Amino acid sequence: MRNPLVPVAAAFIAGIILARAVEFSLAEAAVCASGFALTGVLGARAGMRVAGWSGGLACVLFVGVLDLEARRQLRRPEMPTDTVLRGCIVETAAKRGDLQRFVLELQPGSRVQVAAPGDGKDLQYGRRVELIARVRQTRGFHNPGSFDLEGWMARRGVFWTATAARGTEPRLLPGECGSWWRRALARQRTGLLARIDALYPGDTYHGSMMRGLLLGDRSGIRKAWVEDFRRTGTYHALVISGSHITLVCGVFLLWRRYFGYGVRTILVAGAALAILYALLAGGDAPVLRAAAGFGLFAVGKLYYRQTNILNLLAAVALAFLAADPQQVFDASFQLSFLAVAAIGAFVSRHGSGADSRLKAQSTKVEVRLVAETLQMLLRLPLGWCERCLALILGLLKGAWNAFWLSFVVQATLALPMALYFHRLSLTGLTANILAVPVLSGAIPFGFAAVFTGWRWVAWVAGWWLDRSQEIARWHARLEPDWRVPDPPLWLALLLAGSLLALAVGIPRGRWLAAPGLAAAGALMLVILHPFEPRYVRGALELTALDVGQGESLLLALPDGATALVDGGGLPRFGRNEETSLDIGEDVVSPYLWSRGIRRLDVVVVTHLHDDHASGIPAVLENFRPRELWTGFAPDQAAWQRIERKARALDIQVRVLKQGDRPNLGGLEWYVLSPARRQLWRGRAQNNDSLVLRLRHGRHTFLLTGDIERGVERRLLEEGAISRADVLKVAHHGSRRSSFPELLAAIRPAVALISAGWNNTYGLPHAQVLDALVSLHAMVLRTDEQGLVTVRSDGRTLVVESAARPERGWGVWDAF
């Protein structure tokens, strides 16, 4: 067999996936693995190859099950109860805004990620520190389609986050901890980063980008700087991975070869350099996988073994998945291995074998004939004509190979890109051919500048970086920027299966038409997504997304229309702090795409506080609604940012006031606030909120924004408040809202509260919760249950949440 490790790796991965879908006990997995191992051995000894291979692969499959189940049994350490934390820094502090973030190991296997004030210069790996902090369990956003932050952190041994007490900083303790070699690497890495900063004094862009490009430190890279790379599918070139290892080791090996060292010395030195560079670059899994692959390649060459890309890839996958089986569910793992697998299956095997050698000989004969013809016509030397033709053909062949490589990788990665990033790039076909080699030119010059300290070399490295940025920017202007929802399962299986059939069929040179057409058709369907969003027709659905300490509500309306009320955001309260997290892009949009929503009909901005409105621009960009509703459109920075985006996308802006009855979705809508006489007071306030009442059949939904008691009392006095079956509780359950008389007038059956888990504001307030409980309302909270949904068919209410399956209450028909 040409690639014996490929089916072994596939079986191991299948076992991990099976264990994720079906729960096994350790005993069951061990018995199955042992039984199939015995079957394989007996079959092989009896000369039954099929039985031997089948038993062996089934054994490997259950070894994968056993590996994952064994790790599930590991005990989670208990959460520290002390406010004073003492431990060893195991990840050097990175400066982000006014805070430094580092990982502190309290005891083996028990780590906490700490955010504390300071510059982080003294908080290096191996230093012992003490600090007063508030400790919380790690928690991400509990919505379908959201990144599994808890699982990702737990695999690093980090189970909690801690914030230093106000006015305090970490205190260094005497002594060192950790391993000596990691302390040495950390010191070297810190020194190299300092040298990069010294090469670009006062130049934040080049300094931060080169820190990320050369050593994987992305803490200073701003999202706007790399957006063009993301849109054009070239962002991978900025992340340290296999291409960096290949380039760094390739330059080193050429230098060693120039000075006459033997092949064995060169290979051993190259493998050692790959591992050293991977560790200096932070030791993240992608770069370690690349270094391991280079090391296996070197070992194979040392023993005069022919290297096969797919076999090498399978060996690396087995090694890393045995150590951490959960990696198979990581986007970075899947993208890295699929890209290399595509190269091995479609590129390295394409044009190999006897047929390709015959074609090469035929091409040489044809070139000779054309050269002789040119010699006769132009009276030029025959050798000169042959060399010119060979050069032209070589350039054309190189361009075609580069395009074919880019196309193959883009097509293979289309499915995971759609699932994880909901983005497909058309210009990536040429952007990768042009931008990636240019960006790679910055790497050797960057390292040369770091080791020599010559600023003119650093300028050359920056020049290459700037040219790659220009190429990405030019392509981004042409990029259609396809943002695609999750494809249906059958379509994902069709695309994956057709690509696999193509990979199997290419070496044989037959059976390519059907899988090729199927792959092309499936890819077009992924891009166009001509499918209905996933919701119940004829029902009114209100879903409160888990966006932390903010608010975003999805309305799925009976006639199929959709509306989003607020886009979430991080509350800043006037602080000018940069963050890489955009709630609209990174939390709200993935959930909408997971529902199959490609476009929204309406987006509503209740008021202009950051925790409701800062995610709106990304939502407008991604879902292009027909209309944007708001209560105020003031000459204020937050609104101007939203309005500019709306105008650029040709979205109609509607300012609604009390008494307006917008028409959408086959519902009765009524605007309760803001009052027509209410004026803008110069800055965003909670009482600016747009308050909406919706009626579907027997049920009324009341969406209150963040209104406080002043507006609530006015509405009550005007008689605008009446019975509502579903209440979106105002202002995240603050006691400044939802006073008892108002709740008594509403008497909700279901009350939704959007709040951040374990937030510092104490929301929702116990007083509001007690009032709701006294009215026998079912309280649904995003901070406890994650995403929560209430659905009405006009007669019955159905409730579901991320923490609880769907339930219906027929007794509510009376309401």
N, C-alpha and C positions, 0 to 999 in steps of 0.2 A: 504494500500500500504506500502511495506517494506521501500521504500526510497522516500517519497513524495517530498522532496526538489530537487531530481535529475532532474525530468522533468521541474521543475520551473527554475532551474539554466540553463538547456539546452535551454529553450525558451528565457531566458534573453540574453544568449550568442548569440543565433541565431539572435535576434533583433539587437545587436551591429554589427554583421557581415553584416546584411542586410543594416543597415544604412551606413556602409562603402562602400557597393557596389552600393546602390541606394540613391540618395539625396532626403530627405523629408524636408518639412517645419515643424516648431514646431507645427503649427496648425493642419496639417495633421496627425502627429504622435499622438497628444493629442486626436483628434477626434476618430481615430482608436482605441486607448487604451480605451477610455471611452465607445465606442460602444461595443467592445468585452467584457468589464467588465460587462456591462448591460446584454449582452447575457448570460454570465456565471452565473450571479446571478439569472436571470429568469429561466435558465435551471436547476439550482440546486434546486430552490424552487418548480419547477414542477416535481421534482424527476427524471429528465433526466440527469443521471450522465455523460454520454458521452458529451452531449451538455454543461453541466456545466464545466467539465474539459477542453474541447476544447476552450470554450470562455475565461476561466481563463488563459490558457496558451497563447492564442493569445493576450490577454491583456498584459501579462508579456512581450511577444515578443515586442510589440510596446512601452512598458515602456523602454525597452532596446534601441529601436530606439530613443525615446525621450531623454534619458539620454545622448547619444552620440551627438545628434543634438544640445542639449542645450549647451554642452561644445564647440561645434564648433562656436557658436554665441558669445563666450566671446571675447572681444576686445583685440587685441595684443597691449601691451604698446608701446609707441613711443620710438624710439632709442635715447639715450642721445646724445646730440650734444657737450656737454662740454668735454674738455680734462681732467678736474679735477673731479674725482669721489669721492663722499663721501657717506658712507653708513655703514651698519651693517653687520658684518661677520655672515653668517648663516650656513656655513660649514667650519669647522676648516681646516686650511692650511695643506696640505700634501707636503712633500719635494720630488721632482723628479728631479734628476740631480742638476743643478745649480739653479733651479727655485722652488718656492713654489706656489702651486695652491690652491685657495680658492674661495668660492662663496660669493659675496657681494650683499646685498639687498639694492638697491637705494631708493625704496619706496615699499609699500606692493604690491606683485605680479610682481615686476620688478627687476630681478636679472641678474647679470653678472658674468661669470667665469673669474677670474683674474689670470694671470701668472706674477710673479714678482720675482726679485732676493731676496735672504735672506734665513734664515734657518727655518722660519715659527714658531719658538717657541712662539712668542708673539701673533701670529695671531690666537686666539682662538675664539670659538663661543661667540657672545655677545659683542665683542670689536668693537668700532667705529674707522674707518680708513679713510684716505684721500690719494689719489695718483694721479699722472699724468699718463695717459695711452691713448693708441690708441684703440678705441672701434670698433668692427666689428660685424656684424650679424653672428650668429652661422650657419655654413654651413658644411655639410658632403660631401661625394662623390656621385655625381648624376649619378650612373650607376644602371641598373637592378641587383638585388642581393645584393646591398650595404646596410649597416646598416643605418636606418633612424635616423641620429644623431640629426637633427633639431627637429623631433617629440619627441624623448626621452628627450632632454634637455628642451623643452617647457613644458613637463609634470611636470618637476621639477621647473617650473617658470623661467628657465634660457633661455634668448633669445639672449644674446650677449656674445662675448668673448672680453677680454681686455688684452693688453700687456703693462706692465709698461714702461714708457719712459726710454731710455738708461741712465744708471748712476743714476737712482732714485729708491727709495724703498718706500713701504707704510709707512705712518706716522700715529701713533696711536693718536686718539683724546680722550679727557677726557670724562668720563661717560661710562655707559654700555647700552646695548640694548638687545632686545630679551626677552624671557621668563625666569624667575628665575630658573625653574626646568630644563630647557634645559642647562642653564649655569652650573648648578650643575652637570648634567650628563656629560657635556663636560669636566669639570675639573676632574671628576672621571676617565673618559676614558683616558684623557691625562696622569693622574697619573699612571694608569694601564699600559699604553704603555711604560712609562718611567721605570717602574719596570721590564718589560720584557727586555728592552734594558740593564738594569743593571745586569740581570741574565746571559746575554750572551755577556760580554764585548769583543769587537774585533771579534766576531763571526757573521758576517753579514748574513750568510745563516740561521742559527738557529734562530737568533733574528727576522729577517724579516718573516720567515715562521711561527714562533709562533705568531707574531703580527697578521698575516692574519688568522691563524687557530683559535685563541682564541677570537679576537676582530674584525675581518673582515677588518683590515688595510692592503690592498694589494699594497700600494704605493711602498714598497721596494722589492717586489717579482719580480725576473727576469724571463723572459719567458723561458729561458733554464732550470730553476729549476723545472718547472711544466710540461714540454713538455711530459715526460713519463706518467704522470698522464692523460694528454689530450689524448694521443694516445691509452691508455688502458681503457678509459672510466671511470676513477676513479677521475677525477678532481673535481667532485661534492662534494667529501668528504672534500676538502680544503675550500669550500665555506660555510659560516655559513648559515644553513637552518634547516630543521626539525630534522635531525639527531643530530645536536648540541643541539637543545632545548631538545630533548628527553634524550640525555646523561646527560647534566648538571642537568636537573630537576630530572631525574631518580636517579642519585647519591645523590642529595639533599633529595629526598623523602625517599630513603633507610636510610639515616642518621637520618632523623626525626623519621622514624618508629622505628629505633633501640632504640631511647630514649623514646619511649612509647607515642608519641603524637597521638591524635585521628585522624580518617580518614578525617573528615571535615577540621581540622586544617592543615593537610598535603596537602590536595587538594588546599585549598585557598592559602597557602604559595607557593606551586608549581606553581600555575597560576601567582601569583605576581612575582615570580622569573623569569618565562618565559618572561613576559612583560619587566621587568627590564633588563634582559640580552639582549633582542632584541634591546632595546633602547641604551644600552651601546655598543652594537656591530655595531652601526651606524644607526640603524633604517631603513635599506633598506627593500623594499617590501617583498623579500623572507623570511627573518627572522621574520618580523612582521606577515606574513601569518601563519608561523609555530607557533608563540606564540599565535595567535588568535585561531588556531585549538586546541592547548593544553588547552587554557582557556575554550573553548566550551566543550571539553571533561570533564574538571573538573566540570563545571556547571552541565552537565548531570549526572555525578556520585553523585554530592551533592543531586540531586533530584531523585536518584535511577532509572535513566533512562538507558536502555540498549543502548550502544553506537554502532552506525553503521558507518563504515568508509566512505561509499559513501554519506550518508546523512550529516555527519559532513563536508565532503569536499565541498558539494554543498552549505552549509550554509556559509562557509568561502568565497567561490567564489562569492556568491551573495553580501556579505558585501563589499568585496574589489572592485568588478566591479561596484557596485553602486557608490562608491567614485571615481573610476577612470576607466571608461569603456575601455579606450585604453589599459589597461593592458592585455586584452585578446589577443592582437597581439604581446605581448612580448614573446621572446623565454623562458625566465626564468619562466614566469607564466605557459606557456603550458607544459614545461618539469616537473615542480613541480607537477602540478595537474594531469597530465597524469601518472606520476610515482605512486602517491598515489592511483589514480583511478585503475591502474593495480593491485596494491596490494589488494585493496578492492574487485575488480571484480574476479580476478583469484586466489588469495592466501587465503584471509580470508574466502571466500565463498567455496573454494575448500576443500572438505572433511568435510563439516559441515552438520548437520542434523542427522536424525535417522539412515541412512545408515552408516554414519561414526561411530556412537556409537556402532552399531552392529559389524562393522569391528574391532573396538577396543576390544570389548569383545571376539571376535573370536581369535584375536591375543594373548590375555592373555591366552586363553585355549591352543593355539598351543605352546606358550612359556613354559607353565607348562608341556606339554607332552614332549617337547624336553629336558627340564631340568630333568625330571624323567628318560629319556633315558640315558642322560649323567651320572646321578647318578649311574645307573646300570652298565654302561660301565667303568667309571673311579673311581667308589667308592668314590665320592665326596659328601659333604653334599648337600641336595636338595636346601636349602636356598641360598647357595653360588652359585650354578649353575643358579638359577633363577636371582640372582642379576647380575651375569656376562652377561647372555643373555640379560637382560633388558638394561644394560649399552651399550652393543654392538649395539643392535637395536636402542637405543636412539641416539647414535652417528651417525649411518647410516641414521636414520630419519632426524636428524638435518642437516647432510650434504646434503641430498636430498632436504629438504625444502629450505636450503640456495641456492642451485643450481637452484631450481625451481623459487624462488623469483628473482634471478639474471636474469634468462632466460626470465621470464615474463616481467620484467621491461625493459630489453634490447630490446626485440621484440616490445614492445609497443612504446618505444621511438625511434625506428629505423627511422620512417618517419620524425619526427621533427629534429632528428639529421642529416638526409640526407639533409633536406631543409635548415637548419640554419647553420650547421657546415660542411656539406658535408663529414662527417666522420662516419664510422661504425667500431666498434671494435669487433673482434672475441675473443681475450684474455680477454675482459671485463667480460666474463662469470665467469672466475675463479679469475681474478684480483679483482673484487668487493668482492668476498667471502673472500679473504685473506687480501688485502691491506686496505680495509675500516675498518674492526675491529681493525687491528693493528694501523692504524692512529688514530682511536678513542681512543686508549689507551693513546695517548699523551695528550688528552684534560684534563682529571681529574688531571693528574700529572702536566700539565702546570698551571692550576689554583691553585693547591696546592702550587706550587713554587712561583707564583705571590703573594699569600696571606701570605706565610711564609717567603719568601726571601731566602729559602734554595737552594743553588746551586746544591746540590746533587740531589734534586728532579727535578730541571730543567734539569740536565744531563739525568735523567731517561726519562723525557718527550722528550728530543732530541733523545734519543736512540730509542724510539718508532717511532718517525718521520723518523729516518734514516732507520729503518727496513721496513717501508712502502715504502720509496723511493726505496730501493733495490728490493722489490717485484714488484713495478711498472716498474723498469728498466729491470728486468728479463723478465717480460711479454712483454715489449716493443721490446725486441730483437726478440721475437717470433711473434710479431704482424704483420699481412700482411698490416695493415694500409690502409684499403680501403678508398679511397677518391672518392666520387660518385657525379656525376652531379645531377641537379634537375630532379626528375622523371616526366614523363608526368602526366597530370592531371588525366587521367583515371586510371593510375596505383596507384596514391596516393589515389584516392577514393576507389579503389578495396581493397587496404591494410587496410585502415581505416574501411571500411564497414565490411570486414571479421573479423577483430579483435572485432568490436562491436557485430557482430553476435555470436562470441565465448563467449564474456562476458555475453550475454543474455542466451545462451544455456547451459553454464556450470551448473548453479543451477538445471536445469531440467535434466541434464545428457543425453541429446539427441540432434540430429541435429548438431553434432560437426564435423563430417568427412568432409563435404563439405566446411564449412568456414575455417576449419583447413588447408585443402589442398590449398584453395585459398590464405590464409594468407602466407603459406610457399612459394607458387609459386610467389606471388607478392613480397615477401621479397627477393627472389633470383633474380628477375628481377631488383629490386632496386639496389642490389649489383653489378650485372653484367652489367646493363645498355646497352643492345644490340641495342641501338637506334641511328639513325643518328643525328648529331648536327643540330641545328636549323639555317640554312642559305639557301640562294637561289642557287641551283645548276646551273652551267653554267654562273654565274655572278662573277665578281671581287668585293669584298667588302673591304673597308678600314674604320675601326672604330677607332677613337681616344677616349680612355677611359679617364674619369675624375679621374686623380690620383693626383690632386693638382699641386704644382709647380714641375712637373716632366713630364715624357712622357712614354706612352705605347700604341702601335698600334696593332690592330688585323687585319690580312689579311685572309679573307676567299676566297679561290681560285676556279676557275671554275670547276676543277675536284674533288672538295671536300676536298682538302688538306687545312691545316691551318698553319699559321705562326704568331708568335708574335714578333714584333719589339720593343725591350726594355721592361723592367719590372717595370719602375717607381721607386720611392724611395724618401726619404727625403733629400734635399740638406743640407750638413753639412759644406762644405768648410773647411775641416781640423779639425773641432771641434769634440772632442771625447765625444759625448753625447749619452747616452743610451735611447732608446725609446721602448715602448711596441708595437708600430705599425710597422708592416712589410707590406709595400705596396704590395709586391708580394703575400704574404699569405692572407692579410686581405682585399685587394681591387681588385687586378687583378684576382686572382684565383676565387673568388666568381662570378665575372662576366662571366668568361669562363665557369664555371660550370652551370650558369644560362642559357647559350646557349646550354647546353647538350654536351659540349666538354669534352671528357675523356682524349684524348692524342693530343698533338700538333705534327706536322711533323717537324717544324723547329722553333728554337728560335734565334733571331738576337740580338746581342749586338752592337749597333752603336759605343759607346765609353764608357769609364769607369768612368764617373762622377756618383756620388751617385744618382742623380735624374733620371738617366736612367738605372743604372745597379744594384743598391742594392737590387731590388726586384727579380733579375734573379734567385738566388739559390732556392728560394721557388717555383718559376715557374718550374724550372727543376725537383725538387723533386715531385711536384704534377702532372706534365703532361708528363714527360719522353719523350721528343722529340727524333727523330732519329738523328738530326744534330743540332749543335750550330755554327752559323756563327758570325764572328767578323772581324774587320779590323786589329787589332793588338792583339798579345798574349804575352805580356811582362812579365818579371820577376818582377811583382808588386803585392802588397797584394790583391788589389781588384780583379785582374784577377786570381790569384792563388786560391782564395776562390771559384770563379766560376768554374775554371778548375778542382779543386779537386772534386767538386760535379758532374761535367760532367763525369769525369773518373769513379767515383764510380757507376754511373748509366749507364755506357757503352754507352755514347752519343758521337758520332763522332764530333770532332772539326774541322771546316774549316776556314782557314784564307783567306779572299777574298781581292783582290786588283783590281785596275782600269783595265778594259778590261775583267774581268772574266764574264762568262755567266752561272750562276748556273741554273740547270734544276729543276723546281718545279711547280706543279699546272697547267701545260698546258699553261704557260705564256711565253712571251719574257722578260727575266731578263737581266739587264746590270748593272755592277758595275762601277760607275763614280769616286769614291774616297774611300780610300786613294790611292795616286799615288804609283806606284811600287818603286819609288826612295825615297818616303817619309819615314823618320826614326822616331823611338820612341825617345822622348825627355826627358825621365826620369820620367815624370808624365803625368797623363791624361790631354788632352787638347781638346777643342771643335773641332779643325780642324783635330783631329784623326778620326772623324765620318765616318762611312760607309754610302755612298750615293748610293741609289738604284733607278733604273728606271724600271718600269714595263709597259708592253703594252698589252692591251686586246682589240681586235677589233680596233675600231677607237680611243680608248682613251688611254692616257698615264698618269701614276701616277708617281710623283717624290717625293721620301722620302729623306730628306736632313740632318737628324740628327741635330747636333748643329753647322754645319760649319759656319765659319765667312768669312769676306770679302776676306781674302787672298786666301782661297781655291775657293771661288766663282769666283774671278777674273781669277784664273788659268783655271777653267773649261770654263769660257766664252771665254777666249783667245784661248783655245785649240779647241773651237767649239763643246765641249761636251754637252753644254746646248742648248736645242731646245724647241719647243712648248710642253707644258704639260697641260692637261686638269685639273688635280687635283694636287695641290702642298701642301705638308706638310711643312709649313713655318718653316725655320730654327731657332733654338735657341729661341723658345717660342715667336718669334716676336721681338727679340732684334734689336735695331738700328745698332748693330755691324754686323748684317747680313742683307740679303735681300736688297741690295742696288738697286736703281731704274733701272739701266741698266740691271741687272740680271732679275728683275721682268718683265721688258719690253720684254726681250727675251723669257721668259717662257709664259707670258700672260695667267695665269691660269683662268679657269672658276670658280673653287672652290678652296679656300685656307683654310686649316685646321690649327688652332693654338692651341697647348696644353699649358695651363698656369694655375697657381693657382689663385683662386678667390681672388680679392683684395690683391694681393701679394705685398710684400714690395719692389720688384725690378722694379715696374712700367711697367711690361710686360703684353701684347704686347705694344710696343712703338707706340705713335700716328703717328710718321713719317711713320712707316711701314704700319699701317692701312690706312693712307691717300693714300699711293702709291697703295695699293691693290684696294681701292675704285675707284681711278682714272682709273684703268684698268677694272673696272666693274666686278671685281671678287666677288663672294659670299663668305663672310668670316664666317667661323664656328669656334666658340671659346668654349673650354671646360670650361673656367672660367665663362662664361655667360649662356651657354646652356647645360652644363653637357656633357654626352657622345654624340658624333656626328658621323654620318656614311655617307659615300658616296658609292653608289653601281652602277656598270656599267655592262650592259649586252653586251657590245661591241658597242652599238649604242646610248643608252640613259643613262643619269646619273640620279640617284634618290638620294635625300638627306633626312635624317631624324635625329632627335636628341631627347634627353631626354625631352626637353621642347617643341618639335613641332612634330606632326605626319608626317608620310611619305609623301613626295611630289615628283612629277616627272616633268621634264621640257623637253617636246618634242622638243622645239626650239633648244635644245642643240645638236640635231642630226647632225647639220652641223659641229659641232666640232669633 
